[in-house]
Amino acid sequence: MKRVRAVAVNRIAEVGTMKNLRYIALHAVAAAAFIFLLQRYALSNSLESSLLWALTFGGCAAGLAYSQVNR
């Protein structure tokens, strides 16, 4: 009986982890897309510069989301 309960608790923890990773990834992609579109079309920067800024902001957004999830 206890083993079944332990498996159920483990599955609940896995679902929570997947939701956290999904939240982090969504936050990073949204920030990267926003900054890419801003740099590329609103500010008329080059493609390389826009991609570099998108990668930087996406990484920072992922770090921020990770720190908020683990709070």
N, C-alpha and C positions, 0 to 999 in steps of 0.2 A: 504494500500500500504506500509506503513512504517513497519508494522508487518512482512510482507513477506521479506522485506529487512533485518530486524533484524535477522530473522531465517536464512537467507542465510549467513550473516556475522558470526553467531554463528557456523554454520556447517563448515565454512572455518577455524575458530579457532580450532574446534575439530579435523579436519584433520591435522592441524599443530601440535597440541599436540600429536597426535598419531605418527606422523613422528618423533617427538623429543624423545618420549619414545622408539620407535623402534631403533633409533640411539644409545641411551644410553644403551639399552639392548644388542645390537649387539657389541658395544664397550666392554662391560663387559664380554660377552661370549668369544669374540675373545682373550682378554687378559688372561682370565682364562684358556682357552684351550692351548694357547701358553706356559704359565708358567707351566701348568701341564705336557705337553709333554716334556718340557725342563728339569724339575725336575725329572720326572719319568724315562725317557729313556736316555737322554744325561748325566745326573748327577747320575743316578742309585740310587735315594733316595727311601725311603719307600712310600707305597701308602698313608698312613696317612699324612706324611709330604708333599707329593705332593698335596694332596687335600687341606690341610691347606693353603699352599702357593697360590694355585689357587683361593681359596675363598678370601684371602687377596688381591691379585692383581686384581681380578674381582671387588671387592668392591671399591678399589682405582680408577680403570678405570671408573667405573660407576660415581663416584664422580667427576672425571675430566671431563667426557663427560657432566655431568649435569651442571657443572660450565661454560663450553664452550657454551652449548645451551642457557643458560640464560644470556649470555654476552650481 
